[in-house]
Amino acid sequence: MKTVKLKFMTDAGKSFSVSMNYASAALLEEGGKALIDAAADAIMANQPFNVTLASKKGAEVIDTNVTVFEAA
């Protein structure tokens, strides 16, 4: 599973991040940065949290692989 983590700075100078599961593999391809920027810009434009997001700090795409072992 891929997760995208968008990182921001608040107006109080604190770090703030938003993680979203099921990120598209397209984020790792050419043009992926533009998709990430557009998502971060939309979040900043709407200010949907109980803090004021002042600037974008960066982003991470995290790929998680899980191996499940059943009990013997």
N, C-alpha and C positions, 0 to 999 in steps of 0.2 A: 504494500500500500504506500502511495506517495502522499505526503503532507506538505502543504506550502505554509510557511510561517512568515508573515509580514511584520516587519519591525518599524516602530515609530518612536518619535520623541514627543512628549507632551509639552504643553505650555509651561509646566512647572519644572521642566528639565529632566523628567523621569523617563525611563525606557518603558515601552508598552508594546506588546506583541499580540497578534491574532493568528491562531493556527486553524487551518481548514483541512480536513481529511479528504481523500479521494481526488487529489490534485491531478490534473491532466498531464500525461507524458509530454504533451506539446510545450509545456513550460520549460523543458530541457532542450528543446529544439530551437532553430533559428526563429527569431521573433518572440521567443518565450519571455524575454525581459520586458517587451512592450506589453504583453498580457498581464504580467505581474505589476508593472507600473500603473496600468489602467485600473486594476483591482484596488491597488493602494490609493490611487487618486479618488476613486469612487467612495471608498471608506472615509477618506479625509473630507470630501465634499459633503457627506451626509452626517458626519460626527455622531455615529450611533451609540457611543459609549458614554459613561458617566465621567469622562475626562475629555479635555480638549486636545486633539492631536495637532501638533504644530508643524511637524515635518516627517518625511520618510527617512528612515535610517538604513533600510536594506531588506533583504528577503533571503530565505533558505528554502530549498526543496529537499525534503528528507524522504529517503526511500527506506522503508522498513520491511525486512523479510523475517517471517516468523516460522519456526519449525516446531511443530507440536508432536510430543511424544505421549502416547497413551500409557496409563499405568499398567504394569504387568500383573 
